[in-house]
């Protein structure tokens, strides 16, 4: 059985993410959804346990298998990472909110920190996202040194979980002119072979603003999920250490799935 971990505190943001996950894995006997709550040592757990049980009851009409887990420690990220490792988690689903810098600093820090760690795929759900199915998935790539690695295997695994949505592969490069270079064609062909079972469609854009390009493309193609795989995007590998990561994730209108090596 595949484990999906959904951290819950008492915020509306975490509840929205849990509700999204429950609908996403509705009536899936192969999925176990684990509602996870972290508390500091010495904190009264009665309220938290009652809250988790109430959420379990609410989602039980959607999710076939659902459990709760309370865990204490000194660091939320470290404890959650260890728990995900023990459970061999398919993914962690977390909410994200905060339109102002102050809100982003306090409400989104744990989600962003977790997305930077190489634990398991992390699905970041916008605060106002409503699950309507995953019909179109987007992967952005620089198309350099393409080869089948654990990263692409993880991408393929997730695409299978979502019942093989239409796959759009986007390369954004302001140096593109009239035709692709032979190097780009070679890397495109390699990725097409690796992901052939998903019948990927490739797109090439010359826009200079990366975030604007992704936003325009997502709206034009009705994208339901954006997949970030730093192994196949050196730009992302740099972004994960900068403020630009926040801009990309906070501005996205659809969930973003981060997948590491």
PyMOL commands that set and color helices and strands:
alter all, ss='L'
color gray80, all
select helices_A, chain A and resi 12-24+46-59+76-87+101-107+109-116+150-161+182-194+196-198+210-220+230-232+234-239+244-251
alter helices_A, ss='H'
color red, helices_A
select strands_A, chain A and resi 2-7+31-40+65-73+91-96+121-126+136-140+166-172+201-205+225-229+255-259
alter strands_A, ss='S'
color yellow, strands_A
deselect
rebuild
show_as cartoon
